[in-house]
Amino acid sequence: YGVDEFLVLFRSKISSLTPFCIWQVITKESLLAAQREDLQRVMDLLSLKEYHARTLLIHFRWDVDEVFAVLVEEGKDKLYMEAGVRMEEHDGRAAPHQSFEVMCDICMEEIPANKKTMMDCGHCFCNNCAIFELVICRVRICWTLHFTMKINEGQSRRIRCMADKCNAICDEGKINMLVKASDPALAKKFDRYLLESYIEDNRRVKWCPSAPHCGNAIRVEDDAYCEVECACGLQFCFSCSSQPHSPCSCLMWNLWAKKCKDESETVNWITVNTKFCPKCQKPVEKNGGCNLVRCVCGQPFCEYVESRIHRDSWPPDILDNMLSID
């Protein structure tokens, strides 16, 4: 076989070894629709509100099949408890016209009912607590401050209730309402984080690794190893986001890339610390003495200018002494 014939034969063999893979390109415009499709499946099956369904799917990394499997094997109660979903319904925020007061569990003061919020877990705190100082500085953390801190820390996808030992996930609608009242830009960031969680937390979806980023993501039907192509034209391995490398495994490819990088560092060192023999082109390192060096091939040359040394260029005693050294 010639080289071209061998490559054709080799690629035909590779194609038979590459796992069958079906993928879909998700653009910025189709991201919301793709997320709602999975949310609707869970909402219809379990008769849940959207934020409850999102809490379940984020916990199970947007794997609808795994949600259904846990439901069948362990039941609803176990499913909800594991994901931090609380189904108890409360009036999260009292109507503005109500004038009676309730006790805030943080302030330990009576506050108007329209200035507190209760989550599905039943815990009720102030929407906004004052910050004050005594002999020892004390800071009151209200719902708004709690949510603001978590969003800025990058934990906005699963914000837990701030009551001690409570694992319930807070209602995203109430979070948005309270944060938006104090910082509309942060509320928009919170909404974006929830939307992008479909990609960031999803086993079957990954951002396209193009640079500059094209803004697209790829969704595969199975999370097994496969090679995909984005609408921008970039082909990559879905498993490790490297360039296509079948039939080589991702582990082997990463080891090979590391080896090439290490060899590249060696080449850099050779380039900086050696000179190439003008006769045989082998690298020669000068470890001391003057600029007159001799390669293993026997060729003497000036290390400074990398040019061959002729017998009439140096004093005979110096040149003969150097050439006599084995």
Backbone torsions as a table, in degrees:
resi	resn	phi	psi	omega
1	TYR	NA	143.4	169.8
2	GLY	-82.1	177.8	-177.4
3	VAL	-63.8	-45.3	-177.7
4	ASP	-63.9	-42.9	179.4
5	GLU	-64.3	-37.7	179.7
6	PHE	-65.1	-41.6	-179.9
7	LEU	-64.4	-40.1	178.2
8	VAL	-62.5	-44.7	179.7
9	LEU	-65.2	-41.5	-178.5
10	PHE	-63.7	-44.3	-179.5
11	ARG	-67.3	-32.9	176.9
12	SER	-66.3	-35.8	177.1
13	LYS	-69.2	-38.4	-179.9
14	ILE	-63.1	-42.8	-176.3
15	SER	-61.4	-29.6	178.8
16	SER	-76.4	-19.3	-179.6
17	LEU	-94.1	-22.1	-177.3
18	THR	-72.8	127.6	-179.1
19	PRO	-60.5	143.7	178.3
20	PHE	-66.4	130.9	-173.1
21	CYS	-138.6	133.0	174.5
22	ILE	-115.5	127.9	-179.0
23	TRP	-134.1	164.0	-178.6
24	GLN	-136.4	134.8	177.4
25	VAL	-85.5	127.1	178.8
26	ILE	-108.1	117.4	178.5
27	THR	-92.3	173.9	177.5
28	LYS	-59.2	-36.5	-177.3
29	GLU	-72.4	-32.8	-175.8
30	SER	-95.1	-1.8	-177.1
31	LEU	-63.6	-46.0	-178.7
32	LEU	-62.4	-41.4	-179.6
33	ALA	-65.9	-39.7	178.7
34	ALA	-64.5	-39.2	178.4
35	GLN	-67.6	-44.0	-179.0
36	ARG	-63.8	-29.2	178.8
37	GLU	-62.4	-45.9	178.2
38	ASP	-70.8	-39.3	178.0
39	LEU	-60.2	-41.5	-177.5
40	GLN	-65.1	-36.1	178.9
41	ARG	-61.8	-44.6	-179.8
42	VAL	-71.7	-39.6	179.2
43	MET	-62.4	-40.9	-178.9
44	ASP	-69.2	-40.7	-176.6
45	LEU	-71.2	-41.8	-173.3
46	LEU	-105.7	0.4	-179.4
47	SER	55.7	51.7	-176.7
48	LEU	-107.1	159.7	168.9
49	LYS	-75.2	163.5	-175.0
50	GLU	-62.1	-41.3	-176.7
51	TYR	-70.3	-29.2	174.4
52	HIS	-68.6	-42.1	179.0
53	ALA	-64.0	-39.6	178.9
54	ARG	-66.0	-39.6	177.6
55	THR	-60.0	-44.0	177.9
56	LEU	-61.8	-47.0	-174.6
57	LEU	-70.5	-36.2	177.0
58	ILE	-64.9	-40.6	179.2
59	HIS	-62.5	-40.3	-179.7
60	PHE	-95.4	21.2	175.2
61	ARG	55.5	41.4	175.2
62	TRP	59.0	29.4	177.0
63	ASP	-98.2	96.0	-176.9
64	VAL	-62.4	-38.0	-180.0
65	ASP	-62.3	-38.1	178.9
66	GLU	-68.7	-37.5	175.7
67	VAL	-58.7	-46.4	-179.9
68	PHE	-65.8	-37.2	-179.4
69	ALA	-65.3	-44.0	178.2
70	VAL	-65.6	-36.8	178.3
71	LEU	-60.6	-45.3	-178.0
72	VAL	-70.4	-41.6	-174.0
73	GLU	-80.1	-35.3	-171.8
74	GLU	-122.2	-10.8	176.3
75	GLY	90.6	168.8	-175.8
76	LYS	-64.5	-44.9	-175.5
77	ASP	-59.0	-46.3	178.7
78	LYS	-64.9	-40.2	179.2
79	LEU	-60.7	-49.0	-178.0
80	TYR	-68.2	-40.2	-178.6
81	MET	-64.1	-42.0	-179.0
82	GLU	-63.9	-36.2	-176.8
83	ALA	-89.4	-7.8	-179.9
84	GLY	83.4	24.9	179.8
85	VAL	-93.4	128.8	175.5
86	ARG	-115.8	126.7	-173.8
87	MET	-95.8	-5.5	178.6
88	GLU	-63.1	130.4	-177.7
89	GLU	-99.0	132.4	176.2
90	HIS	-135.5	160.2	171.6
91	ASP	-78.0	102.8	-172.0
92	GLY	-61.5	-32.6	-178.9
93	ARG	-143.8	123.2	-176.4
94	ALA	-65.4	154.6	-179.6
95	ALA	-66.2	146.3	-176.1
96	PRO	-58.5	-29.4	-175.7
97	HIS	-77.4	-13.1	179.6
98	GLN	-73.4	132.8	-173.5
99	SER	-110.9	-6.8	-178.0
100	PHE	-72.2	158.3	-175.6
101	GLU	-108.8	152.7	177.8
102	VAL	-130.1	161.5	-179.4
103	MET	-86.7	127.5	174.1
104	CYS	-85.5	129.1	-176.5
105	ASP	-70.7	-12.5	177.6
106	ILE	-98.6	-51.6	-179.1
107	CYS	-70.7	-29.7	-173.0
108	MET	59.7	36.3	178.4
109	GLU	-131.7	157.2	175.9
110	GLU	-77.1	129.0	-179.8
111	ILE	-130.0	153.1	176.6
112	PRO	-60.9	144.0	-176.3
113	ALA	-61.9	-27.4	-179.4
114	ASN	-80.8	1.5	178.1
115	LYS	-114.8	18.9	177.0
116	LYS	-129.4	162.1	178.0
117	THR	-136.1	135.9	178.5
118	MET	-114.5	131.4	177.9
119	MET	-88.8	173.2	-177.9
120	ASP	-61.9	-24.0	179.1
121	CYS	-75.0	-11.7	178.4
122	GLY	100.0	-7.9	-179.6
123	HIS	-78.9	135.8	-174.3
124	CYS	-127.1	126.7	179.4
125	PHE	-137.7	168.3	177.3
126	CYS	-63.6	148.8	171.3
127	ASN	-71.2	-40.8	179.7
128	ASN	-143.0	114.8	176.7
129	CYS	-97.9	148.2	176.2
130	ALA	-75.3	151.5	176.0
131	ILE	-104.2	125.8	-176.3
132	PHE	-138.3	166.6	-178.4
133	GLU	-127.3	137.8	170.7
134	LEU	-118.3	-153.4	175.7
135	VAL	-60.6	-41.5	172.4
136	ILE	-106.3	129.5	-176.0
137	CYS	-65.0	128.8	176.6
138	ARG	-124.5	135.1	179.6
139	VAL	-119.0	123.1	178.1
140	ARG	-86.4	125.6	-180.0
141	ILE	-101.6	113.7	178.5
142	CYS	-96.2	178.7	178.5
143	TRP	-57.6	-48.7	-175.4
144	THR	-60.4	-45.6	179.9
145	LEU	-66.5	-39.5	178.1
146	HIS	-59.8	-48.0	-179.3
147	PHE	-66.2	-40.6	179.7
148	THR	-61.1	-44.2	179.6
149	MET	-62.6	-44.4	-177.8
150	LYS	-66.1	-39.8	179.4
151	ILE	-65.5	-43.4	179.5
152	ASN	-67.0	-26.0	177.5
153	GLU	-84.4	-1.7	179.1
154	GLY	82.0	18.9	-178.4
155	GLN	-107.9	28.1	-170.5
156	SER	-74.1	-16.0	-175.9
157	ARG	-72.7	-31.7	-179.4
158	ARG	-139.0	80.1	179.5
159	ILE	-88.5	118.0	-178.1
160	ARG	-86.0	158.6	174.6
161	CYS	-60.2	143.8	-176.1
162	MET	-87.1	2.8	174.4
163	ALA	-68.5	148.4	-177.6
164	ASP	-62.1	129.0	176.2
165	LYS	63.4	22.8	175.9
166	CYS	-101.4	124.2	-178.0
167	ASN	-101.7	8.4	-178.3
168	ALA	-68.0	140.1	176.6
169	ILE	-87.1	131.9	-176.2
170	CYS	-72.4	151.4	179.2
171	ASP	-65.8	121.0	-177.3
172	GLU	-65.0	-28.4	177.9
173	GLY	-66.4	-42.4	178.0
174	LYS	-69.1	-36.6	176.8
175	ILE	-60.6	-48.9	-178.7
176	ASN	-61.3	-41.1	-177.8
177	MET	-63.6	-45.1	-177.2
178	LEU	-72.1	-41.5	-178.9
179	VAL	-69.4	-38.9	-178.9
180	LYS	-61.8	-32.8	-179.4
181	ALA	-66.9	-27.4	-177.9
182	SER	-105.8	-29.4	-177.0
183	ASP	-151.6	88.3	-177.6
184	PRO	-58.8	-35.2	179.9
185	ALA	-65.6	-39.2	178.7
186	LEU	-68.1	-34.4	177.3
187	ALA	-64.1	-39.0	176.6
188	LYS	-65.2	-38.6	176.8
189	LYS	-63.0	-39.7	177.9
190	PHE	-60.9	-45.9	178.0
191	ASP	-61.7	-39.0	179.4
192	ARG	-66.8	-39.3	178.0
193	TYR	-61.5	-41.3	178.8
194	LEU	-64.1	-39.0	179.8
195	LEU	-68.2	-44.5	-177.1
196	GLU	-75.3	-11.1	176.5
197	SER	-62.8	-24.0	176.9
198	TYR	-62.2	-25.1	177.4
199	ILE	-99.3	-45.6	-174.4
200	GLU	-66.0	-35.1	-174.6
201	ASP	-106.1	7.7	-172.8
202	ASN	-101.0	124.8	179.2
203	ARG	-64.6	-28.8	-172.3
204	ARG	-100.8	5.4	-179.3
205	VAL	-130.2	136.9	176.9
206	LYS	-141.3	148.7	173.0
207	TRP	-66.9	146.5	171.6
208	CYS	-67.7	130.0	-176.8
209	PRO	-81.9	20.9	-178.7
210	SER	-65.0	151.2	177.6
211	ALA	-135.3	118.2	-1.7
212	PRO	-66.6	154.7	-173.0
213	HIS	-66.0	131.2	-178.2
214	CYS	-81.0	-14.0	179.1
215	GLY	90.2	-0.5	-178.8
216	ASN	-94.9	161.6	173.5
217	ALA	-130.8	161.5	-179.5
218	ILE	-119.4	131.7	175.2
219	ARG	-115.1	128.9	177.5
220	VAL	-108.0	155.1	-179.7
221	GLU	-78.0	-22.4	178.1
222	ASP	-135.5	145.7	-177.9
223	ASP	-87.4	15.4	176.2
224	ALA	-73.9	169.7	179.3
225	TYR	-60.8	131.2	172.9
226	CYS	-161.2	164.1	179.1
227	GLU	-113.2	134.3	-172.4
228	VAL	-127.9	169.8	178.3
229	GLU	-135.2	126.1	179.5
230	CYS	-79.7	164.3	177.8
231	ALA	-65.1	-20.9	177.8
232	CYS	-77.6	-6.6	178.5
233	GLY	101.2	-8.1	-178.4
234	LEU	-78.4	129.2	173.9
235	GLN	-101.7	137.9	-179.8
236	PHE	-156.9	162.7	175.7
237	CYS	-79.7	124.5	-177.7
238	PHE	-66.9	-30.3	-176.0
239	SER	-70.5	-46.3	-174.2
240	CYS	-118.1	-0.3	177.9
241	SER	64.6	15.2	175.7
242	SER	-88.8	177.2	176.1
243	GLN	-65.5	156.5	-178.4
244	PRO	-54.6	135.7	-175.6
245	HIS	-141.5	19.5	178.7
246	SER	-64.3	148.0	2.3
247	PRO	-87.6	12.5	179.4
248	CYS	-68.4	136.9	178.3
249	SER	-72.1	162.7	179.8
250	CYS	-63.5	-39.0	179.1
251	LEU	-63.0	-46.8	179.9
252	MET	-63.5	-39.3	179.5
253	TRP	-64.0	-42.5	179.8
254	ASN	-65.8	-37.7	176.9
255	LEU	-65.4	-39.4	179.0
256	TRP	-66.2	-42.0	179.0
257	ALA	-63.0	-39.4	177.7
258	LYS	-65.1	-40.6	178.9
259	LYS	-62.3	-43.8	179.1
260	CYS	-63.7	-37.7	178.7
261	LYS	-65.9	-42.7	178.7
262	ASP	-63.0	-41.9	178.1
263	GLU	-65.3	-33.8	178.0
264	SER	-64.3	-38.6	176.8
265	GLU	-64.6	-37.2	177.5
266	THR	-63.6	-43.0	178.8
267	VAL	-61.9	-40.4	178.4
268	ASN	-61.7	-41.3	179.4
269	TRP	-65.2	-42.8	179.1
270	ILE	-61.5	-41.1	-179.1
271	THR	-63.9	-39.3	-176.2
272	VAL	-78.6	-37.5	-168.3
273	ASN	-106.0	-0.3	-178.9
274	THR	-131.4	166.8	173.2
275	LYS	-124.0	150.4	-177.7
276	PHE	-92.9	135.1	178.9
277	CYS	-62.6	131.1	-179.2
278	PRO	-69.9	-10.1	-179.1
279	LYS	-98.7	-56.1	-175.9
280	CYS	-104.0	-7.2	177.3
281	GLN	67.9	17.8	175.4
282	LYS	-82.4	147.4	178.7
283	PRO	-72.6	138.0	-179.4
284	VAL	-127.0	128.4	178.8
285	GLU	-103.0	129.9	175.6
286	LYS	-92.3	118.0	-176.1
287	ASN	-105.6	16.5	177.6
288	GLY	153.8	170.9	177.3
289	GLY	83.6	-161.6	-177.5
290	CYS	-83.6	-174.4	-176.8
291	ASN	-78.5	-4.5	179.3
292	LEU	-84.8	114.6	-179.2
293	VAL	-126.0	164.3	178.4
294	ARG	-131.0	130.8	179.1
295	CYS	-77.3	163.8	178.3
296	VAL	-64.8	-21.3	177.9
297	CYS	-77.4	-6.7	178.5
298	GLY	99.4	-6.0	-177.4
299	GLN	-80.9	118.1	172.9
300	PRO	-82.3	143.9	177.0
301	PHE	-155.2	162.8	179.5
302	CYS	-84.2	119.5	-177.1
303	GLU	-66.9	-25.0	-176.9
304	TYR	-75.2	-44.5	-176.6
305	VAL	-108.2	-2.0	178.5
306	GLU	54.4	46.0	177.3
307	SER	-123.6	153.0	-179.2
308	ARG	-64.2	149.3	177.6
309	ILE	-102.8	124.6	175.4
310	HIS	-97.9	156.3	-174.5
311	ARG	-60.9	-29.7	-178.5
312	ASP	-86.5	3.1	-178.9
313	SER	-91.5	-19.0	-177.1
314	TRP	-129.0	156.9	174.5
315	PRO	-58.0	136.7	-175.1
316	PRO	-56.2	-38.8	-177.0
317	ASP	-66.8	-37.4	179.1
318	ILE	-69.5	-45.2	-177.8
319	LEU	-66.4	-44.8	-179.7
320	ASP	-65.1	-36.1	178.6
321	ASN	-63.9	-40.6	-179.4
322	MET	-69.6	-42.4	-178.5
323	LEU	-68.4	-20.3	179.6
324	SER	-83.5	-9.4	-179.2
325	ILE	-80.6	127.8	177.7
326	ASP	-85.9	NA	NA
